[in-house]
Amino acid sequence: MISPFRRRAAVADRRARRRAIIMAAGRRHHPTGARTTPRHPRLRRIGRGLLVCVVAVIGMLIGVQLGGSTTQDIGPFRAQLSLEPSLTGATSVEIPPLGSLELDSHDGPAHLRIRLESLDEARTRAFAAKSGNLEQISHDAVDQLNLGVRRLAMQTAGCGILGAMILVALVFRGRRETAAAGLVVIGVLASTGAATLLTFRPAAIQEPTYRGLLVNAPAIIGDARRITDRYEEYRAQLQKLVLNVSKLYGTISSLPVYEPDTSATKVLHISDMHLNPAAWGVVRSVADQFDIDIIVDTGDINDWGTEPEASYVNVIGNLRVPYLYIRGNHDSAVTAAAVARQPNAMVLDDTIVTVKGLTFAGIGDPRFTPDKSTDPTNDEQYKQVVTSGDLLAAKIRASDKPVDVAMVHDPVAAQELAGVCPLVLAGHKHQRSVSRLDAKQPVAAPVVVPAASPSASGAASASAAPKTPKERTLLMVEGSTGGAGLRGLESTKPLPLALSILYFDQERHLSAYDDIQVGGTGLTEVSLQRHIVPPDTKVPATLEPSPASSTSSSAPAPSPSS
């Protein structure tokens, strides 16, 4: 017989064994038990190291994006240089608004971008003074580019290392991880530099890919392999061009100022800029020296109407006077939108506006033909232009306010405005001309008069006769303010830069105008001639110049002539 004491001890022992089994089972499955420690601590360290590398690379990319750019003077240009992450490498040289050159210069994860931002006037004058040693100037430009690239590489490396270490320190808060991040980035940058040097191809400069307007560069410049053969000719032409830059500055700054009437409203008429950057300097100089009130532009401010060309019109905002513009056949909707974004510009398209007391009406060219010249014998094109003139004439007739000046691009549209307004401004022809337009005569309805009443017959004849307008419309076609752009270089004698100043009296009548011409590329002559607008007569009027004055950089001004 088992004693009660032993029985209680056996029960307690069984309970203790069951409790131990349950606790052991719980430790095997509980997340905080002894089995929570990984079996392989090395895997944990490897995972943490990989995470540190990923964070370091992200920090490096952020640092490169924030600090991987610098500026450098390259010849007369102010250039921006930047390094960007890329899978293909290569180098791009951007020349806004003309486009860019793409060079397959190297492989690797770094892309070099060079952007020519602006032309410095002071350095241009200095280069003109050194025009006798252009070879040394070209060598200096190469040295400046090399200096800029080296400084860019060091700056980018420093920003990348700093960005990686800062980000890793913020994430892991450990000195060991931060130091490791710096070593990782140094290795990445060193391998990038090695890949660039090993794959560098100097011959790539002879085979560039042209973007934007520069797609026409091979036809203009010629094969790069032949440049060495024609270097002497290029150098002579460049020397002459650079030398004339300083003369042009001096000539424009000494333009004579005419002031026929202090109350006159002065309107500067420009047209067909065709992307010539030198033309803006002439426009700004004339606008400032003659105290111009309004600038009107009758179109073709661009060549192809592309997005890269849009930056060309940014100068408009610096002119500080109202700027009225209509599209030409080389201007796209992108071009018109870029002009409209300028704070002082207004784009007229079958619209009427009043500025400084003068009322203007304008309509853009209905054609968009940047890739081919307009054909005056093309019936479809002719009808489009005539229709645009009809639309503007109807707009003017419906207006409750008389229009002083109408603006069209092609003079073909001007005929429809004859007798509707006193003055029409146009461009397109790249040749200045002034003429009078006779209004279209209405066709009189036949009148049947009894033969026995000769007096009535005479009265009927008089009433059926068309009426001649009291004043005929004056058409002024401007030349090319941009010298026709690149097209101006195709002729034997470059086209001059042409613009006109129109003087309106207090009654809003055109009383006089000045014709200004600046010699085209390679020429420095500047001339100004005053014209007095005579009262309208019934015979076609060829406007004769009044006493005029002209200036030239190579000769004194001639005496006044008529």
Residue pairs with C-beta under 8 A, 6 or more apart in sequence:
26 33
27 33
27 34
27 35
28 35
38 44
49 180
52 168
52 172
52 177
52 180
52 181
52 184
53 181
53 184
55 164
55 167
55 168
55 171
55 172
55 181
56 164
56 165
56 167
56 168
56 180
56 181
56 184
56 185
57 164
57 184
57 185
57 188
58 167
59 163
59 164
59 165
59 166
59 167
59 168
59 181
59 185
60 160
60 161
60 163
60 164
60 185
60 188
60 189
61 85
61 160
61 163
62 163
62 167
63 159
63 160
63 161
63 162
63 163
63 164
64 83
64 84
64 85
64 156
64 159
64 160
64 163
65 84
66 159
66 163
67 155
67 156
67 158
67 159
67 163
68 82
68 83
68 84
68 152
68 155
68 156
68 159
68 160
69 80
69 81
69 82
69 83
69 152
70 80
70 81
70 82
70 148
70 151
70 152
70 155
71 78
71 79
71 80
71 81
71 117
71 148
72 79
72 81
72 144
72 145
72 147
72 148
72 151
73 79
73 120
73 123
73 144
74 116
74 141
74 144
74 145
74 148
75 123
75 127
75 137
75 140
75 141
75 144
76 119
76 120
76 123
76 124
76 127
77 116
77 117
77 118
77 119
77 120
78 116
78 117
78 118
78 119
78 120
79 114
79 115
79 116
79 117
79 145
79 148
80 114
80 115
80 117
81 112
81 113
81 114
81 115
81 148
81 149
81 152
82 112
82 113
82 115
82 152
83 110
83 111
83 112
83 113
83 152
83 153
83 156
84 110
84 111
84 113
85 109
85 110
85 111
86 108
86 109
86 110
86 111
87 109
88 107
88 111
89 105
89 106
89 107
89 108
89 109
89 110
89 111
89 196
89 199
90 102
90 103
90 104
90 105
90 106
90 111
90 112
91 102
91 103
91 105
91 106
91 111
91 112
91 113
91 114
91 204
92 100
92 101
92 102
92 103
92 111
92 112
92 113
92 114
93 100
93 101
93 103
93 114
93 115
93 116
94 100
94 113
94 114
94 115
94 116
95 101
95 116
95 214
96 115
96 116
96 308
96 311
97 212
97 213
97 275
97 308
97 309
97 310
97 311
97 312
98 212
98 213
98 214
98 275
98 308
99 210
99 211
99 212
99 213
99 214
99 215
99 308
100 210
100 211
100 212
100 214
100 308
101 208
101 209
101 210
101 211
101 214
102 208
102 209
102 210
102 211
103 204
103 205
103 208
103 209
104 201
104 204
104 207
104 209
105 112
105 200
105 201
105 202
105 204
105 205
106 195
106 196
106 199
106 200
106 201
107 195
107 196
107 199
108 192
108 195
108 196
108 199
109 192
109 195
110 192
110 196
112 149
114 145
119 277
121 249
124 245
125 245
125 246
125 249
127 137
127 242
128 242
128 243
128 245
128 246
129 246
130 136
130 137
131 239
131 242
131 243
132 239
134 235
134 238
134 239
134 242
135 235
153 193
157 189
160 185
160 188
160 189
161 182
161 185
161 186
161 189
164 181
164 182
164 184
164 185
165 178
165 181
165 182
165 185
167 181
168 177
168 178
168 180
168 181
169 177
169 178
169 181
172 178
205 224
206 224
206 225
207 224
208 224
210 216
210 217
210 218
211 308
212 306
212 308
212 309
213 275
213 303
213 304
213 306
213 308
213 309
216 486
220 486
220 489
221 227
222 230
227 234
237 522
240 522
241 521
241 522
244 522
244 523
244 524
247 524
247 553
248 518
248 524
248 553
250 553
251 518
251 524
251 525
251 526
251 551
251 552
251 553
252 281
252 282
252 285
252 518
252 526
253 285
254 551
255 285
255 286
255 289
255 516
255 526
255 528
255 551
256 528
256 549
256 551
256 557
257 289
257 290
258 290
258 514
258 528
258 530
260 503
260 511
260 512
261 503
261 505
261 511
263 505
263 506
264 503
264 504
264 505
264 511
265 293
265 294
265 356
265 357
265 358
265 503
265 504
265 508
266 290
266 291
266 292
266 293
266 294
266 501
266 502
266 503
266 504
267 292
267 293
267 294
267 295
267 296
267 358
267 405
267 501
267 502
267 504
268 283
268 286
268 287
268 290
268 292
268 294
268 295
268 296
268 499
268 500
268 501
268 502
269 296
269 298
269 425
269 476
269 478
269 499
269 500
269 501
269 502
270 279
270 283
270 295
270 296
270 297
270 298
270 478
270 481
270 499
271 297
271 298
271 299
271 300
271 328
271 409
271 425
271 426
271 427
271 428
271 478
271 479
271 480
271 481
272 298
272 299
272 300
272 328
272 427
272 428
272 430
272 478
272 479
272 480
272 481
272 482
272 484
273 279
273 297
273 300
273 301
273 302
273 480
273 481
273 482
273 485
274 300
274 301
274 302
274 303
274 330
274 480
274 482
274 483
274 484
274 485
274 486
274 487
274 488
275 301
275 302
275 303
275 309
275 312
275 482
275 485
275 486
276 481
276 482
276 483
276 485
276 488
276 497
277 312
278 497
279 481
279 482
279 483
279 497
280 315
282 481
282 497
282 499
282 518
283 295
283 319
283 481
283 499
284 315
284 318
284 319
286 292
286 499
286 501
286 516
287 295
287 319
287 321
290 501
292 321
292 501
293 321
293 322
293 356
294 321
294 322
294 323
294 324
294 355
294 356
294 358
295 319
295 321
295 322
295 323
295 324
296 324
296 325
296 360
296 405
296 407
296 425
297 323
297 324
297 325
297 326
298 326
298 328
298 407
298 408
298 409
298 425
298 426
298 427
298 428
298 478
299 325
299 326
299 327
299 328
299 329
299 330
299 331
299 364
299 365
299 409
299 427
299 428
300 328
300 329
300 330
300 331
300 409
300 427
300 428
301 312
301 313
301 325
301 328
301 331
301 335
301 339
302 309
302 312
302 313
302 330
302 331
302 332
302 335
302 370
303 309
303 330
303 370
303 485
303 486
304 330
304 370
304 371
305 330
305 331
305 332
305 334
305 335
305 368
305 370
306 332
306 334
307 334
309 335
310 334
310 335
310 337
310 338
311 338
313 335
313 338
313 339
313 342
313 345
314 338
314 342
316 323
316 339
316 342
316 344
316 345
317 342
317 343
317 344
317 345
319 344
320 344
321 344
322 344
322 345
322 346
322 355
322 356
323 339
323 342
323 344
323 345
323 346
324 345
324 346
324 348
324 353
324 355
324 360
324 362
324 407
325 336
325 339
325 345
325 346
325 347
325 348
326 347
326 348
326 349
326 362
326 363
326 364
326 365
326 407
326 408
326 409
327 335
327 336
327 347
327 349
327 364
327 365
327 409
328 364
328 365
328 409
328 427
328 428
329 365
329 367
329 368
329 369
329 370
329 374
329 409
329 410
329 428
330 369
330 370
331 364
331 365
331 368
332 368
332 370
336 347
336 349
336 364
339 345
339 347
340 346
340 347
346 353
346 355
347 364
348 360
348 361
348 362
348 363
348 364
348 407
349 362
349 363
349 364
350 362
350 363
350 391
350 392
350 395
351 361
351 362
351 395
352 359
352 360
352 361
352 395
352 396
352 399
352 401
352 403
353 359
353 360
354 360
354 401
357 508
358 404
358 405
358 504
358 508
359 401
359 402
359 403
359 404
359 405
359 508
360 403
360 404
360 405
360 406
360 407
361 392
361 395
361 396
361 399
361 403
361 405
361 406
361 407
361 421
362 392
362 406
362 407
362 408
363 388
363 389
363 391
363 392
363 395
363 407
363 408
363 413
364 388
364 409
365 385
365 388
365 408
365 409
365 410
365 428
366 384
366 385
366 387
366 388
367 374
367 381
367 384
367 385
369 381
374 381
374 410
374 428
375 381
376 382
376 412
382 412
385 410
385 412
385 413
386 412
386 413
386 415
386 416
388 408
388 413
389 408
389 412
389 413
389 414
389 415
389 416
389 417
390 416
392 406
392 408
392 413
392 416
392 417
393 416
393 417
393 420
396 403
396 406
396 417
396 420
396 421
397 420
402 421
403 420
403 421
404 421
404 422
404 423
404 504
404 508
405 421
405 423
405 424
405 425
406 414
406 417
406 420
406 421
406 423
406 424
406 425
407 424
407 425
407 426
408 414
408 417
408 424
408 425
408 426
409 426
409 427
409 428
410 426
410 428
411 426
411 428
411 429
411 475
411 477
413 426
414 424
414 426
414 437
414 473
414 475
415 437
417 424
417 437
417 473
418 437
418 438
418 439
418 440
418 472
418 473
419 437
419 438
419 439
419 440
419 469
419 472
419 473
420 439
420 473
421 473
422 471
422 473
422 474
422 509
422 510
423 473
423 474
423 476
423 510
424 437
424 473
424 474
424 475
424 476
425 476
425 478
426 475
426 476
426 477
426 478
427 477
427 478
427 480
428 477
429 477
429 479
430 479
430 480
430 484
430 495
431 477
431 479
432 477
432 478
432 479
432 498
432 500
432 515
433 475
433 476
433 477
434 474
434 475
434 476
434 477
434 531
434 542
434 543
435 474
435 475
435 540
435 542
436 472
436 473
436 474
436 475
436 536
436 540
436 541
437 472
437 473
437 474
437 475
438 472
439 469
439 472
439 473
441 466
442 466
444 464
444 465
444 466
445 464
446 464
447 460
447 461
447 463
447 464
449 456
449 457
449 460
450 456
451 457
468 538
471 536
472 536
474 510
474 533
476 500
476 502
476 513
478 498
478 499
478 500
479 495
479 496
479 498
479 499
479 517
480 488
480 495
480 497
480 498
481 497
481 498
481 499
482 488
482 497
483 494
483 495
483 496
483 497
483 520
483 521
484 495
488 494
488 495
488 520
488 521
489 521
493 520
494 519
494 520
494 521
494 522
494 523
495 520
496 517
496 518
496 519
496 520
496 523
497 517
497 518
497 519
497 520
498 515
498 516
498 517
499 516
500 513
500 514
500 515
500 516
501 513
501 514
501 516
502 510
502 513
503 510
503 511
503 512
503 513
503 514
504 510
504 511
505 511
510 533
511 532
511 533
512 530
512 531
512 532
512 533
512 546
513 530
513 531
513 533
514 528
514 529
514 530
514 531
515 528
515 529
515 531
516 526
516 527
516 528
517 525
517 526
517 527
517 528
518 525
518 526
519 525
519 526
524 552
524 553
524 554
525 552
525 553
525 554
526 550
526 551
526 552
526 553
527 550
527 551
527 552
528 548
528 549
528 550
528 551
529 545
529 548
529 549
529 550
530 545
530 546
530 547
530 548
530 549
531 543
531 544
531 545
531 546
532 546
533 543
534 541
534 543
534 544
544 562
545 562
546 562
547 560
547 561
547 562
548 560
548 561
549 557
549 558
549 560
550 557
550 558
551 557
